[in-house]
């Protein structure tokens, strides 16, 4: 299992080494980073096809050919440093390294003097090494160590060159750091109950307050990393203010993989969930889907729109794991991979558009499809994928989730009886996603091109090659899902998957292709040149002027005026539902109270000290 050392230590040491290289040699640092990422990806392939099992530090160093004296000196470290390579780890590590490589290649094009982050490639490699370390860690303390470093690199990968982005970086660090602190509480409870921190030795029934508290503490860490409600508010802000490559690297890909990986661990390995926790997961899942997609509908900034969709899609994964069935868990994992594909692709598309136009507002764009045809076609594939349109991969995993919900409805628990609610909201979320991506595609690529963008051209090969590879992945994972990818990737994790219904992705894809070909033939057979052409007009027959521009977002603004939705949107704009802002206001309020208590009168201080001692004694008793 030498691959474990390579995928962790090589990126970490290389990332630290890059600090010694001056920033003016950024291109050299980028090429070096690409080589390291490519080799690490190769090692992840070997690990994916290799053996599974628990590996201690002594065994790992012994495999690497170090002396027995050296390995014996580290024997006590085996209590805390052990690695678990199972089918789930192998899958996550493979995709962590794949997406790291693709985004690093993209960064060679994107990270220039206008997108400069100090020591960008160093933090990218450190993130890669610690991500791999978190996935393969068997000991919870070792896992938490890698997990905590990722919070710091997430903070460093945002530019922070202005007040707004600096505030977003601080907000991200505060939310992620607070969730890590809560996770420590959960790990401490697990140690108290089981006297072990090795994940392969833990399986707790959630039948009492203590184990439920431990579960919820770890769940908060998972939700924050993945960006699920109500710990999601850092994701849209990060998407808006961070460079597109950073957003694609962390919130869109690695953070999703790690957050959902840990969710799978705690829901299917560390804990056995009771029916009320199952209900809670399903409820949070559908709330995440609907609330985030409703916020995405009214966004004008396309990067922030994508940020809310990065949140919304997590809801489908939570629903899959909440079901707890073979189909549900496999669907949750499958949707995780699919989401990382099209979400990473969408953020890279946004980076291309921003790079060429300098604009982030949908109202200021349009007509870029001819100028940037490769970016447009890939964006269209990603939009159809995330919207759940067959035969793309998003539909395949969402269809599995729908099947899992229907199968789940055959149970007798309260969550089972509400299956129609979970199904209805999941389908509604998919429809609203399609609606918002109509705005995204039409606002950026269709319609009339602005005069200032007449000279805009397609990005170079480093900008479009990664998104083309990802787009092909979206097609392949959709077309060959039921016959190849689902059994190949997920049967080793959850067991044999028996899909209900007659859905077969390959057959349906062939039928869709035939229907498209027939449609084109019918179109060509007809007299296609015999069309009447008229001037476009605005209501009342007024002819549209050549220089007029119809804002795509105008139609979606009417959603804000719908009854109670207008109230919710108003409160959302004031950040009533932002856990970071609410916590900040609470802390300031408490600060004012304690500040008022500092009167300078000695007897009052004595009373406070005496009251505090009484409270401590009551707690200890």
HELIX and SHEET records of a PDB file:
HELIX    1   1 UNK A    2  UNK A    5  1                                   4    
HELIX    2   2 UNK A    6  UNK A   10  3                                   5    
HELIX    3   3 UNK A   11  UNK A   17  1                                   7    
HELIX    4   4 UNK A   18  UNK A   20  5                                   3    
HELIX    5   5 UNK A   23  UNK A   25  5                                   3    
HELIX    6   6 UNK A   26  UNK A   48  1                                  23    
HELIX    7   7 UNK A   57  UNK A   63  1                                   7    
HELIX    8   8 UNK A   68  UNK A   73  1                                   6    
HELIX    9   9 UNK A   75  UNK A   79  5                                   5    
HELIX   10  10 UNK A   87  UNK A  110  1                                  24    
HELIX   11  11 UNK A  120  UNK A  136  1                                  17    
HELIX   12  12 UNK A  140  UNK A  156  1                                  17    
HELIX   13  13 UNK A  163  UNK A  194  1                                  32    
HELIX   14  14 UNK A  199  UNK A  201  5                                   3    
HELIX   15  15 UNK A  209  UNK A  226  1                                  18    
HELIX   16  16 UNK A  233  UNK A  241  1                                   9    
HELIX   17  17 UNK A  244  UNK A  249  1                                   6    
HELIX   18  18 UNK A  250  UNK A  254  3                                   5    
HELIX   19  19 UNK A  255  UNK A  265  1                                  11    
HELIX   20  20 UNK A  266  UNK A  270  3                                   5    
HELIX   21  21 UNK A  275  UNK A  297  1                                  23    
HELIX   22  22 UNK A  302  UNK A  323  1                                  22    
HELIX   23  23 UNK A  326  UNK A  357  1                                  32    
HELIX   24  24 UNK A  362  UNK A  364  5                                   3    
HELIX   25  25 UNK A  373  UNK A  386  1                                  14    
HELIX   26  26 UNK A  393  UNK A  408  1                                  16    
HELIX   27  27 UNK A  414  UNK A  417  1                                   4    
HELIX   28  28 UNK A  419  UNK A  445  1                                  27    
HELIX   29  29 UNK A  451  UNK A  453  5                                   3    
HELIX   30  30 UNK A  461  UNK A  479  1                                  19    
HELIX   31  31 UNK A  481  UNK A  485  3                                   5    
HELIX   32  32 UNK A  486  UNK A  494  1                                   9    
HELIX   33  33 UNK A  505  UNK A  525  1                                  21    
HELIX   34  34 UNK A  553  UNK A  557  1                                   5    
HELIX   35  35 UNK A  558  UNK A  561  5                                   4    
HELIX   36  36 UNK A  563  UNK A  573  1                                  11    
HELIX   37  37 UNK A  579  UNK A  597  1                                  19    
HELIX   38  38 UNK A  602  UNK A  620  1                                  19    
SHEET    1   A 2 UNK A  53  UNK A  56  0                                        
SHEET    2   A 2 UNK A  82  UNK A  85 -1                                        
SHEET    1   B 2 UNK A 204  UNK A 205  0                                        
SHEET    2   B 2 UNK A 271  UNK A 272  1                                        
SHEET    1   C 2 UNK A 537  UNK A 538  0                                        
SHEET    2   C 2 UNK A 542  UNK A 543 -1                                        
END                                                                             
